[in-house]
Amino acid sequence: MYICLCHAVTESDIHHAVAQGACTLRDLRSDLKVATQCGRCATCARTCLNQALAEIAGDQEIAA
């Protein structure tokens, strides 16, 4: 699903950025340009970011 239409950023792109180390909306802005144009995607991008971070945290708990 597209999160940022202005820059064609998908949910998958955000999950990939988190896997590469992004952990804040600021990181996503820097890496993917999310919420840098119209800003309408900021809330959805933050939700997607939090979900991706939670998934990684869950994966790390399982591995431990």
mmCIF file as Biopython writes it, N, C-alpha, C and O atoms, coordinates in Angstrom:
data_model
#
loop_
_atom_site.group_PDB
_atom_site.id
_atom_site.type_symbol
_atom_site.label_atom_id
_atom_site.label_alt_id
_atom_site.label_comp_id
_atom_site.label_asym_id
_atom_site.label_entity_id
_atom_site.label_seq_id
_atom_site.pdbx_PDB_ins_code
_atom_site.Cartn_x
_atom_site.Cartn_y
_atom_site.Cartn_z
_atom_site.occupancy
_atom_site.B_iso_or_equiv
_atom_site.auth_seq_id
_atom_site.auth_asym_id
_atom_site.pdbx_PDB_model_num
ATOM 1   N N  . MET A ? 1  ? 0.845  -1.177  0.000  1.0 0.0 1  A 1 
ATOM 2   C CA . MET A ? 1  ? 0.000  0.000   0.000  1.0 0.0 1  A 1 
ATOM 3   C C  . MET A ? 1  ? 0.894  1.245   0.000  1.0 0.0 1  A 1 
ATOM 4   O O  . MET A ? 1  ? 1.919  1.293   0.680  1.0 0.0 1  A 1 
ATOM 5   N N  . TYR A ? 2  ? 0.483  2.237   -0.771 1.0 0.0 2  A 1 
ATOM 6   C CA . TYR A ? 2  ? 1.221  3.494   -0.791 1.0 0.0 2  A 1 
ATOM 7   C C  . TYR A ? 2  ? 0.954  4.275   0.489  1.0 0.0 2  A 1 
ATOM 8   O O  . TYR A ? 2  ? -0.191 4.412   0.920  1.0 0.0 2  A 1 
ATOM 9   N N  . ILE A ? 3  ? 2.014  4.780   1.084  1.0 0.0 3  A 1 
ATOM 10  C CA . ILE A ? 3  ? 1.922  5.607   2.280  1.0 0.0 3  A 1 
ATOM 11  C C  . ILE A ? 3  ? 2.071  7.069   1.893  1.0 0.0 3  A 1 
ATOM 12  O O  . ILE A ? 3  ? 1.297  7.918   2.336  1.0 0.0 3  A 1 
ATOM 13  N N  . CYS A ? 4  ? 3.061  7.360   1.073  1.0 0.0 4  A 1 
ATOM 14  C CA . CYS A ? 4  ? 3.325  8.735   0.615  1.0 0.0 4  A 1 
ATOM 15  C C  . CYS A ? 4  ? 3.145  8.785   -0.897 1.0 0.0 4  A 1 
ATOM 16  O O  . CYS A ? 4  ? 3.967  8.259   -1.647 1.0 0.0 4  A 1 
ATOM 17  N N  . LEU A ? 5  ? 2.075  9.415   -1.330 1.0 0.0 5  A 1 
ATOM 18  C CA . LEU A ? 5  ? 1.819  9.512   -2.764 1.0 0.0 5  A 1 
ATOM 19  C C  . LEU A ? 5  ? 2.758  10.497  -3.445 1.0 0.0 5  A 1 
ATOM 20  O O  . LEU A ? 5  ? 3.106  10.311  -4.611 1.0 0.0 5  A 1 
ATOM 21  N N  . CYS A ? 6  ? 3.165  11.520  -2.749 1.0 0.0 6  A 1 
ATOM 22  C CA . CYS A ? 6  ? 4.035  12.535  -3.344 1.0 0.0 6  A 1 
ATOM 23  C C  . CYS A ? 6  ? 5.374  11.943  -3.791 1.0 0.0 6  A 1 
ATOM 24  O O  . CYS A ? 6  ? 5.942  12.361  -4.800 1.0 0.0 6  A 1 
ATOM 25  N N  . HIS A ? 7  ? 5.869  10.968  -3.030 1.0 0.0 7  A 1 
ATOM 26  C CA . HIS A ? 7  ? 7.174  10.378  -3.327 1.0 0.0 7  A 1 
ATOM 27  C C  . HIS A ? 7  ? 7.090  8.880   -3.612 1.0 0.0 7  A 1 
ATOM 28  O O  . HIS A ? 7  ? 8.113  8.197   -3.650 1.0 0.0 7  A 1 
ATOM 29  N N  . ALA A ? 8  ? 5.877  8.370   -3.810 1.0 0.0 8  A 1 
ATOM 30  C CA . ALA A ? 8  ? 5.634  6.968   -4.166 1.0 0.0 8  A 1 
ATOM 31  C C  . ALA A ? 8  ? 6.309  6.005   -3.185 1.0 0.0 8  A 1 
ATOM 32  O O  . ALA A ? 8  ? 6.955  5.040   -3.595 1.0 0.0 8  A 1 
ATOM 33  N N  . VAL A ? 9  ? 6.153  6.276   -1.891 1.0 0.0 9  A 1 
ATOM 34  C CA . VAL A ? 9  ? 6.726  5.426   -0.850 1.0 0.0 9  A 1 
ATOM 35  C C  . VAL A ? 9  ? 5.662  4.451   -0.374 1.0 0.0 9  A 1 
ATOM 36  O O  . VAL A ? 9  ? 4.547  4.845   -0.034 1.0 0.0 9  A 1 
ATOM 37  N N  . THR A ? 10 ? 6.017  3.185   -0.355 1.0 0.0 10 A 1 
ATOM 38  C CA . THR A ? 10 ? 5.079  2.148   0.058  1.0 0.0 10 A 1 
ATOM 39  C C  . THR A ? 10 ? 5.358  1.694   1.490  1.0 0.0 10 A 1 
ATOM 40  O O  . THR A ? 10 ? 6.390  2.018   2.078  1.0 0.0 10 A 1 
ATOM 41  N N  . GLU A ? 11 ? 4.413  0.942   2.024  1.0 0.0 11 A 1 
ATOM 42  C CA . GLU A ? 11 ? 4.586  0.351   3.348  1.0 0.0 11 A 1 
ATOM 43  C C  . GLU A ? 11 ? 5.821  -0.544  3.350  1.0 0.0 11 A 1 
ATOM 44  O O  . GLU A ? 11 ? 6.571  -0.573  4.326  1.0 0.0 11 A 1 
ATOM 45  N N  . SER A ? 12 ? 6.028  -1.258  2.278  1.0 0.0 12 A 1 
ATOM 46  C CA . SER A ? 12 ? 7.195  -2.130  2.140  1.0 0.0 12 A 1 
ATOM 47  C C  . SER A ? 12 ? 8.493  -1.323  2.191  1.0 0.0 12 A 1 
ATOM 48  O O  . SER A ? 12 ? 9.471  -1.760  2.796  1.0 0.0 12 A 1 
ATOM 49  N N  . ASP A ? 13 ? 8.504  -0.156  1.564  1.0 0.0 13 A 1 
ATOM 50  C CA . ASP A ? 13 ? 9.688  0.717   1.595  1.0 0.0 13 A 1 
ATOM 51  C C  . ASP A ? 13 ? 10.020 1.129   3.031  1.0 0.0 13 A 1 
ATOM 52  O O  . ASP A ? 13 ? 11.188 1.177   3.419  1.0 0.0 13 A 1 
ATOM 53  N N  . ILE A ? 14 ? 8.988  1.422   3.808  1.0 0.0 14 A 1 
ATOM 54  C CA . ILE A ? 14 ? 9.201  1.821   5.199  1.0 0.0 14 A 1 
ATOM 55  C C  . ILE A ? 14 ? 9.723  0.644   6.009  1.0 0.0 14 A 1 
ATOM 56  O O  . ILE A ? 14 ? 10.641 0.808   6.813  1.0 0.0 14 A 1 
ATOM 57  N N  . HIS A ? 15 ? 9.157  -0.533  5.813  1.0 0.0 15 A 1 
ATOM 58  C CA . HIS A ? 15 ? 9.640  -1.717  6.529  1.0 0.0 15 A 1 
ATOM 59  C C  . HIS A ? 15 ? 11.094 -2.005  6.169  1.0 0.0 15 A 1 
ATOM 60  O O  . HIS A ? 15 ? 11.885 -2.383  7.033  1.0 0.0 15 A 1 
ATOM 61  N N  . HIS A ? 16 ? 11.444 -1.830  4.909  1.0 0.0 16 A 1 
ATOM 62  C CA . HIS A ? 16 ? 12.829 -2.038  4.478  1.0 0.0 16 A 1 
ATOM 63  C C  . HIS A ? 16 ? 13.759 -1.003  5.128  1.0 0.0 16 A 1 
ATOM 64  O O  . HIS A ? 16 ? 14.859 -1.344  5.562  1.0 0.0 16 A 1 
ATOM 65  N N  . ALA A ? 17 ? 13.321 0.244   5.194  1.0 0.0 17 A 1 
ATOM 66  C CA . ALA A ? 17 ? 14.134 1.290   5.818  1.0 0.0 17 A 1 
ATOM 67  C C  . ALA A ? 17 ? 14.353 0.989   7.297  1.0 0.0 17 A 1 
ATOM 68  O O  . ALA A ? 17 ? 15.446 1.212   7.818  1.0 0.0 17 A 1 
ATOM 69  N N  . VAL A ? 18 ? 13.328 0.487   7.975  1.0 0.0 18 A 1 
ATOM 70  C CA . VAL A ? 18 ? 13.465 0.119   9.385  1.0 0.0 18 A 1 
ATOM 71  C C  . VAL A ? 18 ? 14.449 -1.038  9.530  1.0 0.0 18 A 1 
ATOM 72  O O  . VAL A ? 18 ? 15.270 -1.048  10.447 1.0 0.0 18 A 1 
ATOM 73  N N  . ALA A ? 19 ? 14.366 -1.999  8.634  1.0 0.0 19 A 1 
ATOM 74  C CA . ALA A ? 19 ? 15.307 -3.126  8.671  1.0 0.0 19 A 1 
ATOM 75  C C  . ALA A ? 19 ? 16.742 -2.651  8.457  1.0 0.0 19 A 1 
ATOM 76  O O  . ALA A ? 19 ? 17.689 -3.290  8.917  1.0 0.0 19 A 1 
ATOM 77  N N  . GLN A ? 20 ? 16.897 -1.530  7.760  1.0 0.0 20 A 1 
ATOM 78  C CA . GLN A ? 20 ? 18.218 -0.968  7.509  1.0 0.0 20 A 1 
ATOM 79  C C  . GLN A ? 20 ? 18.661 0.012   8.601  1.0 0.0 20 A 1 
ATOM 80  O O  . GLN A ? 20 ? 19.750 0.581   8.518  1.0 0.0 20 A 1 
ATOM 81  N N  . GLY A ? 21 ? 17.819 0.211   9.624  1.0 0.0 21 A 1 
ATOM 82  C CA . GLY A ? 21 ? 18.225 1.026   10.756 1.0 0.0 21 A 1 
ATOM 83  C C  . GLY A ? 21 ? 17.400 2.256   11.061 1.0 0.0 21 A 1 
ATOM 84  O O  . GLY A ? 21 ? 17.630 2.904   12.082 1.0 0.0 21 A 1 
ATOM 85  N N  . ALA A ? 22 ? 16.446 2.602   10.211 1.0 0.0 22 A 1 
ATOM 86  C CA . ALA A ? 22 ? 15.603 3.764   10.493 1.0 0.0 22 A 1 
ATOM 87  C C  . ALA A ? 22 ? 14.743 3.472   11.723 1.0 0.0 22 A 1 
ATOM 88  O O  . ALA A ? 22 ? 14.162 2.393   11.841 1.0 0.0 22 A 1 
ATOM 89  N N  . CYS A ? 23 ? 14.666 4.440   12.637 1.0 0.0 23 A 1 
ATOM 90  C CA . CYS A ? 23 ? 13.859 4.203   13.839 1.0 0.0 23 A 1 
ATOM 91  C C  . CYS A ? 23 ? 13.018 5.415   14.234 1.0 0.0 23 A 1 
ATOM 92  O O  . CYS A ? 23 ? 12.328 5.380   15.253 1.0 0.0 23 A 1 
ATOM 93  N N  . THR A ? 24 ? 13.065 6.471   13.452 1.0 0.0 24 A 1 
ATOM 94  C CA . THR A ? 24 ? 12.247 7.650   13.725 1.0 0.0 24 A 1 
ATOM 95  C C  . THR A ? 24 ? 11.648 8.171   12.425 1.0 0.0 24 A 1 
ATOM 96  O O  . THR A ? 24 ? 12.098 7.821   11.334 1.0 0.0 24 A 1 
ATOM 97  N N  . LEU A ? 25 ? 10.634 9.007   12.555 1.0 0.0 25 A 1 
ATOM 98  C CA . LEU A ? 25 ? 10.060 9.647   11.377 1.0 0.0 25 A 1 
ATOM 99  C C  . LEU A ? 25 ? 11.103 10.536  10.711 1.0 0.0 25 A 1 
ATOM 100 O O  . LEU A ? 25 ? 11.117 10.677  9.489  1.0 0.0 25 A 1 
ATOM 101 N N  . ARG A ? 26 ? 11.954 11.119  11.500 1.0 0.0 26 A 1 
ATOM 102 C CA . ARG A ? 26 ? 13.036 11.945  10.942 1.0 0.0 26 A 1 
ATOM 103 C C  . ARG A ? 26 ? 13.936 11.101  10.025 1.0 0.0 26 A 1 
ATOM 104 O O  . ARG A ? 26 ? 14.362 11.561  8.966  1.0 0.0 26 A 1 
ATOM 105 N N  . ASP A ? 27 ? 14.215 9.864   10.446 1.0 0.0 27 A 1 
ATOM 106 C CA . ASP A ? 27 ? 15.010 8.966   9.604  1.0 0.0 27 A 1 
ATOM 107 C C  . ASP A ? 27 ? 14.293 8.693   8.286  1.0 0.0 27 A 1 
ATOM 108 O O  . ASP A ? 27 ? 14.910 8.696   7.221  1.0 0.0 27 A 1 
ATOM 109 N N  . LEU A ? 28 ? 12.986 8.458   8.367  1.0 0.0 28 A 1 
ATOM 110 C CA . LEU A ? 28 ? 12.226 8.198   7.145  1.0 0.0 28 A 1 
ATOM 111 C C  . LEU A ? 28 ? 12.203 9.422   6.245  1.0 0.0 28 A 1 
ATOM 112 O O  . LEU A ? 28 ? 12.276 9.297   5.022  1.0 0.0 28 A 1 
ATOM 113 N N  . ARG A ? 29 ? 12.102 10.592  6.833  1.0 0.0 29 A 1 
ATOM 114 C CA . ARG A ? 29 ? 12.151 11.827  6.034  1.0 0.0 29 A 1 
ATOM 115 C C  . ARG A ? 29 ? 13.476 11.927  5.301  1.0 0.0 29 A 1 
ATOM 116 O O  . ARG A ? 29 ? 13.514 12.263  4.117  1.0 0.0 29 A 1 
ATOM 117 N N  . SER A ? 30 ? 14.547 11.641  5.993  1.0 0.0 30 A 1 
ATOM 118 C CA . SER A ? 30 ? 15.878 11.727  5.405  1.0 0.0 30 A 1 
ATOM 119 C C  . SER A ? 30 ? 16.090 10.659  4.334  1.0 0.0 30 A 1 
ATOM 120 O O  . SER A ? 30 ? 16.603 10.947  3.253  1.0 0.0 30 A 1 
ATOM 121 N N  . ASP A ? 31 ? 15.692 9.430   4.642  1.0 0.0 31 A 1 
ATOM 122 C CA . ASP A ? 31 ? 15.942 8.305   3.738  1.0 0.0 31 A 1 
ATOM 123 C C  . ASP A ? 31 ? 14.975 8.234   2.562  1.0 0.0 31 A 1 
ATOM 124 O O  . ASP A ? 31 ? 15.386 7.971   1.432  1.0 0.0 31 A 1 
ATOM 125 N N  . LEU A ? 32 ? 13.687 8.471   2.827  1.0 0.0 32 A 1 
ATOM 126 C CA . LEU A ? 32 ? 12.649 8.238   1.821  1.0 0.0 32 A 1 
ATOM 127 C C  . LEU A ? 32 ? 11.902 9.494   1.387  1.0 0.0 32 A 1 
ATOM 128 O O  . LEU A ? 32 ? 11.099 9.446   0.455  1.0 0.0 32 A 1 
ATOM 129 N N  . LYS A ? 33 ? 12.156 10.600  2.046  1.0 0.0 33 A 1 
ATOM 130 C CA . LYS A ? 33 ? 11.466 11.877  1.775  1.0 0.0 33 A 1 
ATOM 131 C C  . LYS A ? 33 ? 10.003 11.854  2.178  1.0 0.0 33 A 1 
ATOM 132 O O  . LYS A ? 33 ? 9.214  12.665  1.693  1.0 0.0 33 A 1 
ATOM 133 N N  . VAL A ? 34 ? 9.626  10.925  3.072  1.0 0.0 34 A 1 
ATOM 134 C CA . VAL A ? 34 ? 8.254  10.836  3.567  1.0 0.0 34 A 1 
ATOM 135 C C  . VAL A ? 34 ? 7.904  12.115  4.330  1.0 0.0 34 A 1 
ATOM 136 O O  . VAL A ? 34 ? 8.711  12.614  5.114  1.0 0.0 34 A 1 
ATOM 137 N N  . ALA A ? 35 ? 6.726  12.631  4.102  1.0 0.0 35 A 1 
ATOM 138 C CA . ALA A ? 35 ? 6.194  13.807  4.799  1.0 0.0 35 A 1 
ATOM 139 C C  . ALA A ? 35 ? 7.031  15.062  4.583  1.0 0.0 35 A 1 
ATOM 140 O O  . ALA A ? 35 ? 7.095  15.926  5.458  1.0 0.0 35 A 1 
ATOM 141 N N  . THR A ? 36 ? 7.670  15.164  3.428  1.0 0.0 36 A 1 
ATOM 142 C CA . THR A ? 36 ? 8.463  16.364  3.146  1.0 0.0 36 A 1 
ATOM 143 C C  . THR A ? 36 ? 7.789  17.295  2.149  1.0 0.0 36 A 1 
ATOM 144 O O  . THR A ? 36 ? 8.255  18.412  1.925  1.0 0.0 36 A 1 
ATOM 145 N N  . GLN A ? 37 ? 6.694  16.837  1.549  1.0 0.0 37 A 1 
ATOM 146 C CA . GLN A ? 37 ? 6.038  17.690  0.576  1.0 0.0 37 A 1 
ATOM 147 C C  . GLN A ? 37 ? 4.717  18.203  1.132  1.0 0.0 37 A 1 
ATOM 148 O O  . GLN A ? 37 ? 4.675  19.314  1.660  1.0 0.0 37 A 1 
ATOM 149 N N  . CYS A ? 38 ? 3.653  17.442  1.035  1.0 0.0 38 A 1 
ATOM 150 C CA . CYS A ? 38 ? 2.359  17.935  1.521  1.0 0.0 38 A 1 
ATOM 151 C C  . CYS A ? 38 ? 2.138  17.598  2.994  1.0 0.0 38 A 1 
ATOM 152 O O  . CYS A ? 38 ? 1.391  18.297  3.680  1.0 0.0 38 A 1 
ATOM 153 N N  . GLY A ? 39 ? 2.782  16.529  3.491  1.0 0.0 39 A 1 
ATOM 154 C CA . GLY A ? 39 ? 2.692  16.171  4.904  1.0 0.0 39 A 1 
ATOM 155 C C  . GLY A ? 39 ? 1.490  15.339  5.296  1.0 0.0 39 A 1 
ATOM 156 O O  . GLY A ? 39 ? 1.370  14.963  6.463  1.0 0.0 39 A 1 
ATOM 157 N N  . ARG A ? 40 ? 0.600  15.037  4.372  1.0 0.0 40 A 1 
ATOM 158 C CA . ARG A ? 40 ? -0.607 14.278  4.706  1.0 0.0 40 A 1 
ATOM 159 C C  . ARG A ? 40 ? -0.309 12.844  5.136  1.0 0.0 40 A 1 
ATOM 160 O O  . ARG A ? 40 ? -1.133 12.202  5.787  1.0 0.0 40 A 1 
ATOM 161 N N  . CYS A ? 41 ? 0.855  12.349  4.775  1.0 0.0 41 A 1 
ATOM 162 C CA . CYS A ? 41 ? 1.195  10.954  5.069  1.0 0.0 41 A 1 
ATOM 163 C C  . CYS A ? 41 ? 1.871  10.773  6.429  1.0 0.0 41 A 1 
ATOM 164 O O  . CYS A ? 41 ? 2.111  9.638   6.842  1.0 0.0 41 A 1 
ATOM 165 N N  . ALA A ? 42 ? 2.175  11.835  7.117  1.0 0.0 42 A 1 
ATOM 166 C CA . ALA A ? 42 ? 2.972  11.748  8.348  1.0 0.0 42 A 1 
ATOM 167 C C  . ALA A ? 42 ? 2.367  10.803  9.380  1.0 0.0 42 A 1 
ATOM 168 O O  . ALA A ? 42 ? 3.083  9.981   9.952  1.0 0.0 42 A 1 
ATOM 169 N N  . THR A ? 43 ? 1.081  10.903  9.624  1.0 0.0 43 A 1 
ATOM 170 C CA . THR A ? 43 ? 0.447  10.048  10.631 1.0 0.0 43 A 1 
ATOM 171 C C  . THR A ? 43 ? 0.489  8.583   10.210 1.0 0.0 43 A 1 
ATOM 172 O O  . THR A ? 43 ? 0.818  7.714   11.017 1.0 0.0 43 A 1 
ATOM 173 N N  . CYS A ? 44 ? 0.162  8.310   8.968  1.0 0.0 44 A 1 
ATOM 174 C CA . CYS A ? 44 ? 0.181  6.941   8.469  1.0 0.0 44 A 1 
ATOM 175 C C  . CYS A ? 44 ? 1.615  6.394   8.445  1.0 0.0 44 A 1 
ATOM 176 O O  . CYS A ? 44 ? 1.838  5.230   8.775  1.0 0.0 44 A 1 
ATOM 177 N N  . ALA A ? 45 ? 2.571  7.218   8.062  1.0 0.0 45 A 1 
ATOM 178 C CA . ALA A ? 45 ? 3.971  6.798   8.043  1.0 0.0 45 A 1 
ATOM 179 C C  . ALA A ? 45 ? 4.455  6.472   9.446  1.0 0.0 45 A 1 
ATOM 180 O O  . ALA A ? 45 ? 5.189  5.503   9.640  1.0 0.0 45 A 1 
ATOM 181 N N  . ARG A ? 46 ? 4.054  7.268   10.420 1.0 0.0 46 A 1 
ATOM 182 C CA . ARG A ? 46 ? 4.449  7.014   11.813 1.0 0.0 46 A 1 
ATOM 183 C C  . ARG A ? 46 ? 3.840  5.689   12.303 1.0 0.0 46 A 1 
ATOM 184 O O  . ARG A ? 46 ? 4.505  4.914   12.992 1.0 0.0 46 A 1 
ATOM 185 N N  . THR A ? 47 ? 2.594  5.439   11.949 1.0 0.0 47 A 1 
ATOM 186 C CA . THR A ? 47 ? 1.944  4.178   12.325 1.0 0.0 47 A 1 
ATOM 187 C C  . THR A ? 47 ? 2.674  2.994   11.694 1.0 0.0 47 A 1 
ATOM 188 O O  . THR A ? 47 ? 2.934  1.994   12.363 1.0 0.0 47 A 1 
ATOM 189 N N  . CYS A ? 48 ? 2.995  3.105   10.436 1.0 0.0 48 A 1 
ATOM 190 C CA . CYS A ? 48 ? 3.710  2.044   9.727  1.0 0.0 48 A 1 
ATOM 191 C C  . CYS A ? 48 ? 5.094  1.844   10.333 1.0 0.0 48 A 1 
ATOM 192 O O  . CYS A ? 48 ? 5.539  0.708   10.497 1.0 0.0 48 A 1 
ATOM 193 N N  . LEU A ? 49 ? 5.771  2.922   10.662 1.0 0.0 49 A 1 
ATOM 194 C CA . LEU A ? 49 ? 7.081  2.861   11.313 1.0 0.0 49 A 1 
ATOM 195 C C  . LEU A ? 49 ? 6.978  2.116   12.632 1.0 0.0 49 A 1 
ATOM 196 O O  . LEU A ? 49 ? 7.790  1.233   12.907 1.0 0.0 49 A 1 
ATOM 197 N N  . ASN A ? 50 ? 5.997  2.458   13.449 1.0 0.0 50 A 1 
ATOM 198 C CA . ASN A ? 50 ? 5.831  1.799   14.752 1.0 0.0 50 A 1 
ATOM 199 C C  . ASN A ? 50 ? 5.525  0.314   14.595 1.0 0.0 50 A 1 
ATOM 200 O O  . ASN A ? 50 ? 6.003  -0.503  15.382 1.0 0.0 50 A 1 
ATOM 201 N N  . GLN A ? 51 ? 4.738  -0.038  13.594 1.0 0.0 51 A 1 
ATOM 202 C CA . GLN A ? 51 ? 4.445  -1.456  13.347 1.0 0.0 51 A 1 
ATOM 203 C C  . GLN A ? 51 ? 5.715  -2.209  12.945 1.0 0.0 51 A 1 
ATOM 204 O O  . GLN A ? 51 ? 5.964  -3.319  13.415 1.0 0.0 51 A 1 
ATOM 205 N N  . ALA A ? 52 ? 6.500  -1.603  12.085 1.0 0.0 52 A 1 
ATOM 206 C CA . ALA A ? 52 ? 7.739  -2.247  11.643 1.0 0.0 52 A 1 
ATOM 207 C C  . ALA A ? 52 ? 8.717  -2.398  12.805 1.0 0.0 52 A 1 
ATOM 208 O O  . ALA A ? 52 ? 9.381  -3.428  12.927 1.0 0.0 52 A 1 
ATOM 209 N N  . LEU A ? 53 ? 8.807  -1.387  13.651 1.0 0.0 53 A 1 
ATOM 210 C CA . LEU A ? 53 ? 9.692  -1.470  14.823 1.0 0.0 53 A 1 
ATOM 211 C C  . LEU A ? 53 ? 9.218  -2.554  15.778 1.0 0.0 53 A 1 
ATOM 212 O O  . LEU A ? 53 ? 10.033 -3.278  16.351 1.0 0.0 53 A 1 
ATOM 213 N N  . ALA A ? 54 ? 7.901  -2.672  15.954 1.0 0.0 54 A 1 
ATOM 214 C CA . ALA A ? 54 ? 7.348  -3.702  16.839 1.0 0.0 54 A 1 
ATOM 215 C C  . ALA A ? 54 ? 7.621  -5.095  16.281 1.0 0.0 54 A 1 
ATOM 216 O O  . ALA A ? 54 ? 7.929  -6.018  17.035 1.0 0.0 54 A 1 
ATOM 217 N N  . GLU A ? 55 ? 7.511  -5.245  14.977 1.0 0.0 55 A 1 
ATOM 218 C CA . GLU A ? 55 ? 7.796  -6.541  14.358 1.0 0.0 55 A 1 
ATOM 219 C C  . GLU A ? 55 ? 9.255  -6.935  14.562 1.0 0.0 55 A 1 
ATOM 220 O O  . GLU A ? 55 ? 9.553  -8.089  14.871 1.0 0.0 55 A 1 
ATOM 221 N N  . ILE A ? 56 ? 10.152 -5.986  14.390 1.0 0.0 56 A 1 
ATOM 222 C CA . ILE A ? 56 ? 11.573 -6.275  14.581 1.0 0.0 56 A 1 
ATOM 223 C C  . ILE A ? 56 ? 11.853 -6.613  16.038 1.0 0.0 56 A 1 
ATOM 224 O O  . ILE A ? 56 ? 12.620 -7.530  16.327 1.0 0.0 56 A 1 
ATOM 225 N N  . ALA A ? 57 ? 11.238 -5.879  16.951 1.0 0.0 57 A 1 
ATOM 226 C CA . ALA A ? 57 ? 11.425 -6.161  18.384 1.0 0.0 57 A 1 
ATOM 227 C C  . ALA A ? 57 ? 10.903 -7.553  18.702 1.0 0.0 57 A 1 
ATOM 228 O O  . ALA A ? 57 ? 11.533 -8.289  19.463 1.0 0.0 57 A 1 
ATOM 229 N N  . GLY A ? 58 ? 9.765  -7.925  18.133 1.0 0.0 58 A 1 
ATOM 230 C CA . GLY A ? 58 ? 9.214  -9.256  18.344 1.0 0.0 58 A 1 
ATOM 231 C C  . GLY A ? 58 ? 10.104 -10.337 17.784 1.0 0.0 58 A 1 
ATOM 232 O O  . GLY A ? 58 ? 10.274 -11.388 18.402 1.0 0.0 58 A 1 
ATOM 233 N N  . ASP A ? 59 ? 10.673 -10.091 16.618 1.0 0.0 59 A 1 
ATOM 234 C CA . ASP A ? 59 ? 11.597 -11.053 16.013 1.0 0.0 59 A 1 
ATOM 235 C C  . ASP A ? 59 ? 12.842 -11.233 16.867 1.0 0.0 59 A 1 
ATOM 236 O O  . ASP A ? 59 ? 13.363 -12.343 16.985 1.0 0.0 59 A 1 
ATOM 237 N N  . GLN A ? 60 ? 13.321 -10.145 17.464 1.0 0.0 60 A 1 
ATOM 238 C CA . GLN A ? 60 ? 14.517 -10.216 18.297 1.0 0.0 60 A 1 
ATOM 239 C C  . GLN A ? 60 ? 14.228 -10.972 19.594 1.0 0.0 60 A 1 
ATOM 240 O O  . GLN A ? 60 ? 15.095 -11.683 20.101 1.0 0.0 60 A 1 
ATOM 241 N N  . GLU A ? 61 ? 13.000 -10.820 20.139 1.0 0.0 61 A 1 
ATOM 242 C CA . GLU A ? 61 ? 12.633 -11.555 21.361 1.0 0.0 61 A 1 
ATOM 243 C C  . GLU A ? 61 ? 12.567 -13.044 21.080 1.0 0.0 61 A 1 
ATOM 244 O O  . GLU A ? 61 ? 12.990 -13.852 21.906 1.0 0.0 61 A 1 
ATOM 245 N N  . ILE A ? 62 ? 12.039 -13.411 19.924 1.0 0.0 62 A 1 
ATOM 246 C CA . ILE A ? 62 ? 11.930 -14.821 19.554 1.0 0.0 62 A 1 
ATOM 247 C C  . ILE A ? 62 ? 13.316 -15.430 19.381 1.0 0.0 62 A 1 
ATOM 248 O O  . ILE A ? 62 ? 13.554 -16.567 19.787 1.0 0.0 62 A 1 
ATOM 249 N N  . ALA A ? 63 ? 14.231 -14.669 18.776 1.0 0.0 63 A 1 
ATOM 250 C CA . ALA A ? 63 ? 15.584 -15.161 18.529 1.0 0.0 63 A 1 
ATOM 251 C C  . ALA A ? 63 ? 16.396 -15.314 19.810 1.0 0.0 63 A 1 
ATOM 252 O O  . ALA A ? 63 ? 17.340 -16.103 19.865 1.0 0.0 63 A 1 
ATOM 253 N N  . ALA A ? 64 ? 16.028 -14.561 20.832 1.0 0.0 64 A 1 
ATOM 254 C CA . ALA A ? 64 ? 16.818 -14.586 22.085 1.0 0.0 64 A 1 
ATOM 255 C C  . ALA A ? 64 ? 16.548 -15.756 22.941 1.0 0.0 64 A 1 
ATOM 256 O O  . ALA A ? 64 ? 17.144 -15.890 24.010 1.0 0.0 64 A 1 
#
